[in-house]
Amino acid sequence: MKAEQEYVPHRGDIVQARAGGRTDVWVVISNDIRNSELDSFLAARVLGAGGSSPSRVATGGNDPLTGFVSADHILTLYRDQVHEVVGTLASSTAAALSRALRVAMP
């Protein structure tokens, strides 16, 4: 993203970000209050394939991408690591991700 446009993450945003030497797709999972106050946010990785697991959520037809969100693959990203905002999860997928996060981190 361009420096003059400061990205403020919102829960459910799908972003492309560089972390650990590679660029991957992530979903913002931290809450909007935290995201607005800090330069970092928590994100869950989006995988191309995932199989069935209670901690993974398949994206649906209303989502802007195809894949699986892994609620057990979470890291801290910083705003300046975000290259692109791909879109936002559909509300039904976001609700399923909330349930998967409760499974992954009871």
C-alpha positions in Angstrom: 0.0 0.0 0.0 1.1 3.5 -0.6 2.6 5.4 2.4 0.2 8.3 2.1 -2.7 5.9 2.6 -2.6 4.5 6.1 -4.3 1.2 6.3 -6.5 0.7 9.4 -7.4 -3.0 9.6 -10.9 -4.2 10.3 -11.9 -7.6 11.5 -12.7 -9.8 8.5 -10.5 -7.9 6.1 -8.6 -10.2 3.7 -5.1 -8.8 3.1 -2.0 -9.7 1.2 1.0 -9.1 3.4 4.7 -9.9 3.6 5.9 -11.7 6.7 8.8 -14.1 7.3 10.3 -13.4 3.9 7.2 -14.3 1.9 3.9 -12.8 0.8 0.7 -14.7 1.9 -3.0 -14.0 2.2 -4.3 -13.4 5.7 -7.6 -12.5 7.4 -7.7 -9.9 10.2 -9.0 -11.5 13.3 -8.2 -8.9 16.1 -11.0 -6.6 17.0 -11.4 -3.1 15.5 -10.7 -1.2 18.7 -7.3 -2.9 19.1 -6.7 -2.4 15.4 -7.4 1.3 15.5 -5.1 1.9 18.5 -2.0 -0.2 17.6 0.2 -0.5 14.5 -0.1 -4.2 14.6 -3.0 -6.7 14.2 -3.6 -10.4 14.5 -4.3 -12.4 11.4 -5.1 -16.0 10.4 -3.5 -17.4 7.3 -5.5 -18.3 4.2 -4.5 -21.7 2.6 -5.2 -22.9 -0.9 -6.2 -26.3 0.4 -7.2 -27.4 3.9 -9.3 -30.5 4.2 -11.7 -30.8 7.0 -10.8 -29.6 10.4 -12.8 -27.8 13.1 -10.1 -25.1 13.1 -10.3 -24.4 9.4 -13.0 -22.6 7.5 -13.7 -22.9 3.8 -14.5 -19.7 2.1 -17.8 -19.6 0.2 -19.3 -18.1 -3.0 -19.9 -14.8 -1.3 -16.2 -14.4 -0.4 -13.7 -12.6 -2.6 -11.3 -15.6 -2.7 -11.3 -19.4 -2.6 -9.5 -21.3 0.1 -9.4 -22.1 3.8 -8.8 -19.8 6.7 -6.7 -21.5 9.3 -7.7 -20.5 12.8 -4.6 -22.3 14.2 -2.1 -20.4 12.1 -2.1 -16.9 13.6 0.5 -14.2 13.7 1.0 -10.5 14.4 1.2 -8.4 11.3 2.1 -4.7 11.1 0.2 -2.2 9.0 3.2 -1.5 6.8 3.5 -5.1 5.9 0.2 -5.0 4.0 0.6 -4.8 0.3 -3.1 -5.1 -0.7 -6.5 -5.4 0.8 -8.2 -8.1 -1.2 -11.7 -7.7 0.3 -13.8 -8.7 3.3 -15.1 -12.1 4.4 -18.8 -12.7 4.0 -20.7 -12.4 7.3 -21.4 -16.2 7.3 -17.7 -17.0 6.8 -16.7 -14.5 9.5 -19.1 -16.2 11.9 -17.7 -19.6 11.1 -14.2 -18.3 11.6 -15.2 -17.0 15.0 -16.4 -20.5 15.9 -13.1 -22.0 14.6 -11.1 -19.6 16.7 -12.9 -20.7 19.8 -12.0 -24.3 18.8 -8.4 -23.5 18.2 -8.0 -21.4 21.3 -10.5 -22.5 23.9 
